[in-house]
Amino acid sequence: MKVGIDMGTTSNGDNVPLDIEELLATRLLVQGNSGSGKSHLLRRLLEQSAPWVQQCIIDPEGDFVTLADKFGHVVIDGERTEAELIGIANRIRQHRVSCVLSLEGLDIELQMRNAGIFLNAMFDADREFWYPVLVVVDEAQMFAPSVAGDVSEEARKVSLGAMTNLMCRGRKRGLAGVIATQRLAKLAKNVAAEASNFLMGRTFLDIDMARAADLLGMDRRTAEMFRDLKRGSFVALGPALSRRPLPVTIGTVETSARSTSPKLTPLPEAIVDVEDLIFTPDPEELVRLITRRTAPQPRPSTDILAELSRPRPEPVAASEPRTPAPEMSTEERDGIMNGLLAEILENPDAAFRADAELFQDFLVRCRIRRVPGAPLSLSAFRRKMAIARSGVDAETAATDAWASAIDLARNVTEDLQGVFLLVAQSALRGLPCPSDPMIARAYGTHSARRARRLLGYFEEQGLIVVHSDFSGKRIVAFPDLQAETAPGDPNAVEPDIPSAAE
């Protein structure tokens, strides 16, 4: 479906359409100094495209939450835990609901971390939910900085990795990045370079003008025009906009931001006894709590002689040591976690739920059971879930051959490891080859055709060899494990592999 929205007009009064379908495939970069009209441009784009495509806005200042009143966007408070953000992002993609992730009030490091977690969760959504989404990131230089700043390296890596995934690999997963920045020089080059459409606004610094001219294919001497652009005027270029640089004046919008540009207002008339007004405290001020910054601790003295001459403090009688709480052994902790995984998989619908939802359920169960230690990461949870879904018994799991099978499983993506281990444990135990419905269930789908494609993919990677016996039953051999499954009917409906509990 081809949909064009109206972004504004040229100097001749002609409308400037933007092809939404082309934008989803080619992405957009908006650049302009503060006050150039970037937020107004993004709001125009969002309002015009709201009826046609799902939207997700990463909003560091809370300016776009007003879209909820008119267009039904869900406002998500960014001050949430990692598991909550992952679960919400997964449901956003599953139910195709437009949303605004408001990061207002958070410090820059927490903004970067939470935005990165949310974007990565949308990127990692199950293949069945890869519907088109317009992902708009305002102040993108904060989330994809070109150089390391004052934030921790962990937060920078999470945020930059998510932005790179969005712009470099998001197209195949239905994610179309629209990023806006004040300074091109502060934006990571590998993020900016993936955009094929550009809207360049007013810019004053030479380094930003030169980079904007390079992106638009303009002569650097012509780049001086960026200084003369008015507020709300941009130069458009790209397959979704124009094949040649085209000046555009952005049209009007229906909603407004909560924050506006400062405007001059008249000063109040001269006040009589202004000194008394200023220096006489209000009665409420006397009972109001005054918070002051704590003075920094003094640096330790480096005068060694002074330290040695200081009298030693009197020894304090040691109190009776408290009896430490009994700690849980690693084996006991792993046993509880494996039991929780088994409880989750007992639900018939668990096979068809996204890993992010199961992970959130798992974390809640861990808190209820008071499992000590750091919680599992999503990646570690997926590995444990793949092993649990394989149905391997305790005797086989203790063998070196099973350890080799787990090592081989790392050659495929995390979403395929459960399928690979399901077939591998059948080969190690000499059981019949799993049927197509069983393989499809391990992958979280009802499609038997997809199950056959997965086996074909494993064979292309050189991990397995698929062949049939004289009766047409399927056999899967693992050359690296020196094992193969017994013949199995690929169309069998009833499970032909016993579970670990049996």
C-alpha positions in Angstrom: 0.0 0.0 0.0 1.5 3.3 -1.1 0.8 6.2 1.3 2.0 9.8 0.9 1.7 12.4 3.7 2.0 16.1 3.4 5.1 17.5 5.2 4.8 21.1 4.0 5.3 23.4 1.0 8.1 24.6 -1.2 8.9 28.3 -1.9 6.5 28.0 -4.9 3.7 26.8 -2.7 3.8 23.2 -4.0 3.1 20.4 -1.5 6.0 18.2 -0.5 4.8 14.6 0.0 6.7 12.0 2.0 6.3 8.3 0.9 5.7 6.3 4.2 6.3 3.0 2.5 9.6 4.2 1.1 10.5 5.8 4.5 10.0 2.4 6.2 12.7 0.9 4.0 15.2 3.8 3.9 15.0 5.6 7.3 15.3 9.4 8.0 17.8 11.7 9.7 16.8 15.2 10.9 19.4 17.7 11.9 19.2 21.3 13.1 20.5 23.5 15.9 18.3 24.2 18.9 15.3 26.3 17.9 15.4 25.3 14.2 12.1 23.4 14.4 13.1 19.7 14.7 10.5 18.9 17.3 7.8 20.7 15.2 8.9 18.6 12.1 8.8 15.3 14.1 5.3 16.2 15.4 4.1 17.0 11.9 5.5 13.6 10.7 3.9 11.7 13.6 0.5 13.4 13.3 0.3 12.9 9.5 1.4 9.2 9.6 -0.5 8.2 12.8 -3.5 6.7 11.0 -1.2 4.6 8.7 1.6 3.1 10.7 2.4 2.1 14.3 4.7 4.5 16.0 7.2 4.4 18.9 8.7 7.7 20.2 11.8 7.8 22.4 11.1 11.1 24.2 13.9 12.4 26.6 12.0 15.6 27.5 8.4 14.3 27.6 7.4 16.7 24.8 5.4 14.1 22.7 3.2 12.7 25.5 0.4 15.1 24.2 0.0 12.8 21.2 -1.9 10.5 23.5 -4.9 12.8 23.9 -5.7 13.0 20.2 -4.1 9.9 18.6 -4.3 7.3 21.4 -0.6 6.8 22.0 0.2 4.9 25.2 2.6 6.9 27.4 5.2 4.7 29.1 7.0 6.0 32.2 10.7 5.3 31.6 11.5 4.8 35.3 10.9 1.0 35.2 12.9 -2.2 35.8 14.6 -4.0 33.0 12.0 -6.9 33.1 9.1 -4.4 32.9 10.5 -2.6 29.9 11.2 -5.8 28.1 7.7 -7.1 28.8 6.0 -3.8 27.7 8.1 -3.5 24.5 7.2 -7.1 23.5 3.5 -6.4 24.1 3.7 -3.1 22.2 4.9 -5.1 19.1 2.5 -7.9 19.6 -0.6 -5.7 19.8 0.6 -3.0 17.4 0.0 -0.1 19.7 1.7 3.3 19.2 3.5 4.5 22.3 5.7 7.3 23.8 8.6 6.2 26.1 8.8 9.3 28.3 12.3 9.6 29.9 11.6 12.9 31.5 13.1 13.4 34.9 15.7 10.6 34.6 19.4 11.4 34.6 21.2 10.9 31.3 22.8 7.6 32.2 19.4 6.1 33.2 17.8 7.5 30.0 20.4 5.8 27.8 20.2 2.5 29.7 16.4 2.3 29.7 16.0 3.5 26.1 18.6 0.9 25.0 16.7 -1.9 26.9 13.4 -0.9 25.4 14.7 -0.6 21.8 16.6 -3.9 22.1 13.4 -5.6 23.3 11.5 -4.3 20.3 14.3 -5.5 18.1 14.3 -9.0 19.7 10.6 -9.5 19.3 9.3 -12.8 17.9 9.3 -13.0 14.1 5.6 -13.3 14.1 5.3 -9.7 15.4 7.6 -8.0 12.9 5.0 -5.5 11.8 6.1 -2.1 10.5 6.9 0.4 13.2 8.1 4.0 12.9 10.7 4.5 15.7 11.3 8.2 16.3 14.3 9.1 18.5 14.6 12.7 19.6 18.0 14.1 20.7 19.7 11.1 19.1 23.1 12.4 19.9 22.4 11.5 23.6 21.7 7.8 22.8 24.3 7.3 20.0 27.2 9.6 21.0 30.2 9.7 18.7 32.6 9.7 21.7 32.5 8.4 25.3 31.1 11.0 27.8 30.6 11.1 31.5 28.2 8.1 31.6 29.3 4.6 32.4 30.7 2.4 29.7 27.9 -0.2 30.2 25.1 2.4 29.7 26.9 3.8 26.6 27.3 0.3 25.1 23.6 -0.7 25.7 22.3 2.6 24.2 24.7 2.7 21.2 24.2 -1.0 20.4 20.4 -0.5 20.4 20.6 2.5 18.1 23.0 0.7 15.8 20.6 -2.3 15.6 17.7 0.1 14.9 19.4 1.9 12.0 21.6 -0.9 10.6 19.5 -4.1 11.1 16.0 -2.9 12.0 14.5 -2.8 8.5 14.1 -6.6 8.1 12.4 -6.6 11.5 9.9 -3.9 10.5 11.7 -1.1 12.5 12.2 2.2 10.6 14.4 4.6 12.4 13.7 8.4 12.4 16.5 10.1 14.4 16.8 13.8 15.1 19.9 15.5 16.4 21.2 19.0 17.2 24.8 18.2 16.2 25.8 15.8 13.4 29.4 15.9 14.8 28.2 14.5 18.1 26.2 11.6 16.5 27.9 8.3 15.9 28.8 8.0 12.2 27.7 4.4 11.7 24.2 5.4 13.0 23.9 8.5 10.8 25.3 6.8 7.7 22.4 4.2 7.5 19.8 6.9 6.8 18.9 7.5 3.1 16.5 10.4 3.7 17.6 13.8 5.2 15.9 16.9 6.4 18.6 19.5 7.3 17.7 22.6 9.2 19.4 25.8 10.5 23.1 25.1 11.4 25.9 27.5 12.3 29.0 25.5 13.1 31.3 24.8 10.2 31.9 21.2 11.1 28.2 20.5 11.1 27.5 22.4 7.9 30.3 20.5 6.1 29.0 17.1 7.2 25.4 18.1 6.2 26.7 19.2 2.8 28.5 15.8 2.4 25.3 13.9 3.2 23.3 15.9 0.8 25.9 15.8 -2.0 26.3 19.6 -2.0 29.3 21.8 -2.6 30.8 22.9 0.7 30.6 26.5 -0.4 26.9 26.0 -0.9 26.6 24.8 2.7 26.5 28.4 3.9 22.8 28.4 3.0 22.2 26.4 6.2 22.9 29.5 8.3 20.2 31.4 6.5 17.4 28.9 7.0 14.4 30.2 9.0 12.8 28.3 11.9 10.7 25.5 10.5 12.6 25.4 7.1 14.6 22.4 6.1 16.4 21.0 3.0 15.0 17.7 2.0 16.7 14.9 0.1 16.1 11.1 -0.3 14.0 8.5 -2.1 11.0 9.1 0.2 11.2 12.9 -0.3 13.0 14.3 -3.3 15.8 13.1 -5.7 17.4 16.6 -5.5 17.9 18.9 -2.5 14.6 20.7 -2.0 13.8 23.5 0.5 10.7 22.8 2.5 8.7 24.8 5.0 7.1 22.4 7.5 3.3 22.7 7.8 1.2 23.3 10.9 0.5 20.7 13.6 -2.7 19.8 15.6 -1.1 19.1 19.0 1.5 21.1 21.0 4.4 20.3 23.2 4.2 20.9 27.0 7.4 22.9 26.8 7.6 26.0 24.5 10.3 28.4 23.5 10.8 31.4 25.8 9.0 34.6 24.7 9.5 38.1 26.0 6.8 39.4 28.4 6.5 42.9 29.8 8.2 43.5 33.2 5.8 44.3 36.1 5.3 47.9 37.1 7.6 49.4 39.7 6.9 48.0 43.2 6.9 50.3 46.2 9.2 49.1 49.1 10.8 46.5 46.9 13.6 46.0 49.5 11.1 44.9 52.1 9.5 42.6 49.6 12.7 40.9 48.8 14.5 40.7 52.1 11.4 40.0 54.4 10.9 36.2 54.5 7.5 34.7 53.9 6.1 32.9 57.0 5.9 29.7 55.1 9.6 29.8 54.4 10.4 29.4 58.1 8.7 26.0 58.3 9.8 24.8 54.8 12.5 22.2 54.7 15.7 23.5 53.2 17.7 20.9 51.3 21.4 21.6 50.9 24.0 19.7 49.0 26.2 17.7 51.2 29.8 19.0 51.3 32.3 16.6 49.8 34.4 14.6 52.1 37.9 16.1 52.6 40.6 14.3 50.8 42.8 12.0 52.9 46.0 13.5 54.3 49.2 12.7 52.6 51.4 13.9 55.5 52.7 10.5 56.6 54.6 11.9 59.7 51.4 13.6 61.0 49.5 10.3 60.5 52.1 8.3 62.4 52.2 10.8 65.3 48.4 10.7 65.8 47.5 8.7 69.0 45.9 5.3 68.3 42.2 5.0 69.3 41.3 2.8 72.2 40.3 -0.7 71.1 36.6 -1.3 71.2 35.3 -4.6 72.6 34.2 -6.7 69.8 30.5 -7.5 69.9 29.4 -11.1 69.5 29.2 -12.0 65.8 25.8 -12.4 64.4 24.9 -15.8 63.1 24.9 -15.5 59.3 21.8 -16.5 57.4 22.3 -19.9 55.9 23.4 -19.5 52.3 22.0 -21.6 49.4 24.4 -23.7 47.5 24.9 -23.3 43.8 23.4 -26.8 43.2 20.3 -26.0 45.3 19.9 -22.7 43.5 20.2 -24.2 40.1 17.7 -26.9 41.1 15.1 -24.3 42.2 15.6 -22.4 38.9 15.2 -25.6 36.8 12.0 -26.4 38.8 10.7 -22.9 38.0 11.4 -23.4 34.3 9.6 -26.7 34.4 6.6 -25.0 36.1 6.5 -22.4 33.3 6.7 -25.0 30.5 3.9 -27.0 32.1 1.5 -24.3 30.8 0.4 -25.4 27.3 0.6 -21.9 26.0 4.2 -21.3 27.1 5.6 -22.7 23.9 3.9 -19.9 21.9 4.7 -17.0 24.2 7.7 -14.7 23.6 10.9 -15.3 25.6 10.6 -11.7 27.0 7.2 -12.6 28.6 8.4 -15.9 30.0 11.5 -14.1 31.3 9.3 -11.6 33.2 7.3 -14.5 34.6 10.5 -16.3 35.6 11.8 -13.3 37.5 8.5 -12.9 39.4 8.7 -16.6 40.5 12.3 -16.1 41.6 11.3 -13.2 43.8 8.4 -15.2 45.3 10.7 -18.2 46.1 13.4 -15.7 47.4 16.1 -17.2 45.2 19.4 -15.5 46.3 22.1 -14.1 44.1 22.0 -11.9 41.0 19.1 -12.6 38.6 19.7 -14.3 35.3 20.2 -12.2 32.2 17.8 -12.6 29.3 20.5 -14.4 27.3 21.2 -16.8 30.1 17.5 -17.4 30.6 17.1 -18.3 26.9 19.9 -20.8 27.1 18.3 -22.5 30.2 14.9 -22.4 28.5 16.4 -24.0 25.3 17.8 -26.9 27.4 14.5 -27.3 29.3 12.5 -27.3 26.1 14.7 -30.1 24.7 13.3 -32.6 27.2 16.7 -34.1 28.0 16.8 -36.5 30.9 19.2 -36.2 33.9 21.3 -39.2 32.8 21.9 -37.8 29.3 22.5 -34.3 30.6 25.4 -35.5 32.7 27.3 -36.9 29.7 30.2 -35.3 27.8 28.2 -35.8 24.6 25.5 -33.5 25.8 28.0 -30.9 26.7 29.3 -31.1 23.1 25.7 -30.8 21.9 25.3 -27.5 23.9 28.6 -26.2 22.4 27.3 -27.0 18.9 24.1 -25.2 19.7 26.0 -22.0 20.0 26.5 -22.0 16.3 22.9 -21.1 15.7 20.9 -18.1 17.0 19.3 -18.2 20.5 15.8 -18.7 19.1 16.9 -21.9 17.3 18.9 -23.5 20.1 15.8 -25.2 21.7 15.0 -26.9 18.4 18.6 -28.0 17.8 18.9 -29.5 21.3 15.5 -31.2 21.0 16.7 -33.2 18.0 20.2 -33.6 19.5 19.0 -35.3 22.7 16.8 -37.6 20.6 20.0 -38.7 18.7 22.0 -39.2 21.9 19.2 -41.3 23.5 18.5 -43.2 20.3 14.9 -42.0 20.2 12.8 -41.5 17.0 13.3 -38.3 15.1 10.9 -35.6 16.4 7.9 -35.0 14.2 7.3 -31.7 12.4 4.6 -30.6 15.0 7.0 -31.2 17.8 9.8 -29.2 16.2 7.3 -26.4 15.4 6.1 -26.3 19.0 9.8 -26.1 20.2 10.2 -23.1 18.0 6.9 -21.5 19.2 4.9 -21.8 16.0 2.1 -24.0 14.6 3.7 -24.2 11.1 5.0 -27.6 10.1 6.5 -26.1 7.0 8.7 -23.8 9.1 9.9 -26.8 11.1 11.1 -28.5 7.9 12.9 -25.3 7.0 14.7 -25.2 10.3 16.1 -28.7 9.7 17.1 -27.6 6.2 18.9 -24.6 7.8 20.8 -26.8 10.2 21.9 -29.0 7.4 23.1 -26.0 5.4 25.3 -25.0 8.3 26.9 -28.5 8.3 25.5 -29.4 11.8 23.3 -32.3 10.8 22.5 -34.7 7.9 18.9 -35.5 7.2 18.0 -38.8 5.4 15.2 -41.4 5.3 15.0 -45.1 5.7 13.3 -47.5 3.2 9.8 -46.8 4.7 10.2 -43.0 4.3 10.7 -42.2 8.0 13.1 -39.4 8.8 16.5 -39.8 10.4 18.8 -37.0 11.6 22.5 -37.7 12.0 24.9 -35.5 14.0 28.5 -36.0 12.5 30.2 -34.1 15.4 28.4 -36.1 18.0 28.7 -39.5 16.2 25.0 -40.1 16.9 21.7 -40.2 15.0 18.1 -40.5 15.8 16.0 -43.6 15.2 13.6 -43.4 12.3 10.6 -41.2 13.0 7.4 -40.2 11.2 7.6 -36.5 10.4 3.9 -36.2 10.2 3.2 -37.9 13.6 0.7 -36.0 15.8 1.3 -37.7 19.1 4.6 -36.8 20.8 7.1 -39.6 20.3 9.8 -38.3 22.7 9.3 -38.8 26.4 9.8 -35.8 28.7 12.7 -35.6 31.2 10.2 -36.3 34.1 9.4 -39.7 32.5 
